[in-house]
Amino acid sequence: MRTLTAAIITVGLVASLSACASTDAAASCDTTATSGDASALVDVTGDAGTELSVTFPTPLITEGLEATTISAGDGMTLEEGDVADFHLTVLDAATGEVLDTGLEPDSFLRASAGKSNTQTNELGTALGCATVGSRVAVTLEFQDLFGAQAEGSSAYANEDTLVAVVDVIRGFPGRATGATQLPVNGMPAVVLAPSGQPGIVVPNSDAPTETLSSTTKKGDGAKIKEDDAVVIQSASIVWGADDILSSTWETQPSTVLATADRTGATGGVLPGLADALVGATIGSQLVVVIPPGDDSYDETATLPTGVTAEDTLVYVVDVLGVLDTE
């Protein structure tokens, strides 16, 4: 088993989804990754989350991204921007050798389907229109999975072909799907791009001195409980700043614990944000304003880049779902 110098890092918790709705959207779903001569030659046996037996004629060469569904699941259809959690096995297409990505068979990665991602690059593109429960064979170039590498930094050239076997284990909508609510006077406004990515418009006034939250979209899913592992999209800005501080829309959706933790070391969130998450319903979008003080960072915290201890923070959070960690 060859070890890669650029290993893929797993995403947090290994768990099963507590709720994931099925959909019949596959008939109207458009994908840019289609089955091809190379990906159609991949044969796989073994259960998802275990060590798989993968065979194909070698050397296998692809001139672009190909994705063939080996077995179709009956879960939700992953449209562009939806969130996919999946098991991954990667092989050298020239030899059939399994690559050591640093992943255990039952660990999972996460990607936004139907688009390139910061963690798995074009692999997310290959998952567009897949259904949860599916097994997909993907052929792609090394750089399309691990990113372009400087010459000599890897055992592989950027154009070398890899085979990726993806078992999609769960999915979430990529954005809040709840009903739009009336705006709250004095709270930051949210302006949505067609993808659902939020822009934040902060009032031209002094920041509030107490923690405030409002619901801009009201979901009809289950209520978040304390210590739930919540899958979210989020964006943040410092009150009075012009630029977004951070955004999972630019990276990938994250999992946070609905537990107060100023340091973030255990996956928890700021007390003010944890309070807002607990009791919110899946599918909702929240705006949370957190001034300096008990609900924000304390003097022992390592502050995010661009944040000072005197800053008031504004978060927009899309509540996508909950992981079952039991």
C-alpha positions in Angstrom: 0.0 0.0 0.0 1.6 3.3 -1.1 1.5 6.2 1.3 0.6 9.6 0.0 2.5 12.7 1.2 -0.7 14.7 0.8 -3.2 12.7 2.9 -6.9 13.5 3.0 -8.0 14.5 6.5 -11.2 13.1 7.9 -14.1 15.2 8.9 -14.8 15.0 12.7 -17.4 12.6 13.8 -18.0 9.1 12.5 -21.7 8.6 12.9 -25.0 7.8 11.2 -27.6 10.4 10.2 -30.6 10.8 12.5 -32.9 11.9 9.7 -32.4 12.2 6.0 -35.4 12.7 3.7 -35.7 10.8 0.4 -36.5 12.6 -2.8 -37.3 11.9 -6.4 -35.4 14.8 -7.8 -33.0 12.5 -9.8 -35.1 12.9 -12.9 -34.5 16.6 -13.1 -30.9 16.7 -11.8 -28.1 17.8 -14.1 -24.5 16.6 -13.6 -21.2 17.5 -15.2 -19.6 14.1 -14.4 -21.0 11.3 -16.5 -20.1 7.6 -16.9 -17.2 6.9 -19.3 -15.1 4.2 -20.8 -12.7 4.1 -17.8 -15.1 4.4 -14.8 -17.4 1.8 -16.3 -14.6 -0.8 -16.1 -14.4 -0.6 -12.3 -15.8 -3.6 -10.3 -16.3 -3.4 -6.6 -17.3 -6.0 -3.9 -17.6 -5.5 -0.2 -19.9 -3.6 2.2 -19.6 0.2 2.7 -17.4 1.1 5.6 -15.2 -2.1 5.2 -12.1 -2.9 3.2 -13.3 -3.3 -0.4 -12.1 -5.5 -3.3 -11.7 -3.3 -6.3 -10.7 -4.6 -9.7 -10.2 -3.1 -13.2 -7.9 -3.6 -16.2 -4.6 -1.9 -15.7 -3.3 0.5 -16.7 -6.6 2.4 -16.7 -6.3 5.9 -18.1 -8.9 8.8 -18.1 -8.7 12.1 -19.9 -11.3 13.7 -17.7 -13.6 13.3 -14.8 -15.8 10.2 -15.1 -18.4 8.8 -12.6 -20.3 5.5 -13.0 -22.9 4.4 -10.5 -22.2 0.8 -9.5 -25.2 0.5 -7.3 -27.9 3.2 -6.8 -29.2 4.1 -3.3 -32.7 5.0 -2.5 -31.9 8.1 -0.4 -32.1 11.8 -1.3 -30.7 13.0 -4.6 -27.7 15.2 -4.1 -28.3 18.3 -6.2 -25.6 20.9 -6.6 -24.5 22.3 -3.3 -26.1 19.6 -1.2 -23.9 17.9 1.4 -22.6 14.4 1.0 -20.8 12.3 3.7 -19.0 9.3 2.2 -16.5 6.5 2.6 -13.6 6.7 0.2 -11.2 4.1 -1.3 -8.5 5.4 -3.7 -6.4 3.3 -6.0 -3.5 3.7 -8.5 -5.2 3.3 -11.9 -1.9 2.1 -13.4 -1.3 -0.8 -11.0 -4.6 -1.3 -9.0 -2.7 -0.7 -5.8 -4.7 0.9 -2.9 -3.3 4.2 -1.8 -2.9 5.0 1.8 -4.9 8.2 2.3 -4.8 8.0 6.1 -8.5 7.0 6.2 -9.9 4.1 8.1 -12.5 2.1 6.1 -15.4 3.3 8.3 -14.3 7.0 8.6 -16.0 9.5 6.3 -15.3 12.6 4.3 -17.6 15.5 3.4 -18.1 17.4 0.2 -20.6 19.7 -1.4 -22.0 17.7 -4.3 -21.9 18.8 -7.9 -19.0 21.3 -7.3 -15.3 21.5 -6.5 -14.4 21.5 -2.8 -11.4 22.7 -0.9 -10.8 19.2 0.7 -11.5 16.8 -2.1 -11.4 19.1 -5.1 -13.3 17.6 -8.1 -14.5 14.5 -6.3 -17.4 16.6 -5.1 -18.3 17.4 -8.7 -18.5 13.6 -9.4 -21.2 13.2 -6.6 -23.7 15.6 -8.3 -27.0 13.8 -8.8 -25.9 10.7 -6.9 -28.4 9.3 -4.4 -27.6 8.6 -0.7 -26.8 4.9 -0.4 -25.1 4.8 -3.8 -21.7 3.4 -4.7 -19.9 5.4 -7.3 -16.7 4.6 -9.3 -14.8 7.7 -10.2 -11.8 8.0 -12.5 -9.9 11.3 -12.3 -6.5 12.8 -12.4 -4.3 13.0 -9.3 -4.6 16.8 -9.2 -8.4 16.6 -9.4 -8.5 14.8 -6.1 -5.4 16.0 -4.1 -4.8 19.3 -5.8 -1.8 20.2 -8.0 1.5 19.3 -6.4 4.9 20.8 -7.0 7.1 18.6 -9.2 8.9 16.0 -7.1 6.7 16.5 -4.0 4.7 13.3 -4.7 5.2 9.9 -6.1 2.5 10.8 -8.6 2.4 13.3 -11.5 -0.5 15.7 -11.5 -2.0 14.0 -14.6 -1.7 10.4 -13.3 -5.1 8.6 -13.2 -6.6 7.5 -10.0 -9.7 5.4 -9.2 -11.9 6.5 -6.4 -14.7 4.3 -5.0 -17.2 6.4 -3.1 -19.9 5.0 -0.8 -22.4 7.8 -0.1 -23.6 7.2 3.4 -25.8 10.3 4.1 -26.8 13.6 2.7 -28.2 17.0 3.8 -29.7 19.9 1.9 -27.0 22.4 1.2 -28.9 25.4 2.5 -31.7 26.3 4.9 -35.0 25.3 3.4 -37.5 26.8 5.9 -40.1 29.5 5.3 -38.9 33.1 5.1 -39.7 35.1 8.2 -40.3 38.8 8.7 -37.1 40.8 9.4 -36.4 42.0 12.9 -35.7 45.7 13.3 -32.1 46.5 14.1 -30.8 43.1 13.3 -28.4 42.5 10.4 -30.1 41.6 7.1 -29.3 38.5 5.0 -29.0 38.7 1.2 -28.9 35.4 -0.5 -27.1 34.4 -3.7 -28.9 31.9 -6.0 -26.8 29.1 -4.4 -28.1 30.1 -0.9 -24.7 31.7 0.1 -25.5 34.6 2.4 -24.3 38.1 2.3 -24.6 40.0 5.6 -25.7 43.6 5.8 -24.9 45.2 9.2 -27.0 48.2 10.2 -25.2 51.6 10.2 -25.5 51.9 14.0 -23.7 51.0 17.2 -23.4 47.4 17.9 -25.8 46.0 20.5 -24.5 45.4 24.0 -26.4 42.1 24.5 -26.6 38.9 22.6 -29.4 38.9 20.1 -30.7 36.2 17.7 -33.5 36.1 15.1 -34.8 33.5 12.7 -34.8 34.5 9.0 -36.0 31.1 7.8 -38.1 28.7 9.9 -37.5 25.0 9.3 -40.0 22.3 10.0 -37.5 19.7 11.1 -36.6 18.4 14.6 -35.5 20.7 17.3 -31.8 20.9 18.1 -31.0 19.6 21.6 -28.0 20.5 23.8 -24.9 18.4 22.8 -26.3 17.5 19.4 -23.7 17.3 16.6 -25.2 19.8 14.2 -24.3 20.1 10.5 -24.3 23.7 9.5 -23.4 26.2 6.8 -22.3 29.5 8.4 -20.8 32.8 7.6 -19.6 35.5 10.0 -18.5 39.1 10.0 -17.3 41.6 12.6 -19.9 44.3 13.2 -18.8 47.4 11.3 -16.4 45.5 9.0 -16.8 45.3 5.2 -15.6 41.8 4.5 -16.8 38.4 5.6 -14.7 36.9 8.3 -15.3 33.2 7.6 -17.7 31.2 5.5 -18.2 27.4 5.2 -19.7 28.3 1.8 -16.1 28.9 0.6 -14.8 25.7 2.2 -17.3 23.0 3.2 -20.2 22.6 5.7 -19.0 21.8 9.2 -20.2 19.8 12.2 -20.4 21.6 15.5 -21.6 20.5 19.0 -24.5 22.6 20.4 -22.4 23.0 23.5 -20.8 26.2 24.8 -17.0 26.2 24.3 -15.2 29.5 23.8 -12.0 27.8 22.6 -13.7 25.6 20.0 -11.3 22.8 21.1 -14.0 20.2 21.5 -16.1 21.2 18.6 -18.4 23.4 20.6 -19.3 26.9 19.7 -19.4 30.3 21.5 -22.0 30.3 24.3 -24.2 32.9 22.5 -24.2 30.7 19.4 -24.9 27.5 21.3 -27.8 29.1 23.0 -29.2 30.2 19.6 -28.8 26.7 18.1 -30.5 24.8 21.0 -34.2 24.8 20.2 -33.8 25.8 16.6 -35.4 23.5 14.1 -33.6 21.8 11.2 -34.0 23.7 8.0 -33.9 27.1 9.8 -31.5 30.0 9.2 -30.5 32.1 12.2 -28.8 35.5 12.6 -26.9 35.7 15.9 -25.2 38.9 17.2 -22.6 38.3 19.9 -21.0 41.3 21.7 -17.9 41.0 23.9 -18.7 39.4 27.2 -20.0 36.2 28.7 -21.4 34.9 25.4 -18.2 35.5 23.4 -14.5 34.6 23.8 -12.9 35.0 27.2 -9.4 36.0 28.1 -8.0 32.5 27.8 -9.3 32.0 24.2 -7.2 32.0 21.0 -9.1 34.5 18.9 -9.7 33.8 15.2 -7.6 35.8 12.8 -9.2 39.2 12.3 -11.0 39.2 15.6 -10.2 41.3 18.7 -11.5 40.9 22.2 -13.6 44.1 21.7 -15.3 43.0 18.5 -19.0 42.2 18.2 -19.5 39.1 15.9 -22.4 38.4 13.6 -23.2 34.9 12.4 -25.6 33.6 9.8 -26.2 29.9 10.3 -28.1 27.4 8.2 -29.1 24.4 10.3 -28.9 21.5 7.9 -29.2 18.4 10.1 -28.0 16.4 13.1 -25.6 13.4 13.3 -26.5 10.5 15.5 -23.4 9.9 17.6 -24.8 7.0 19.7 
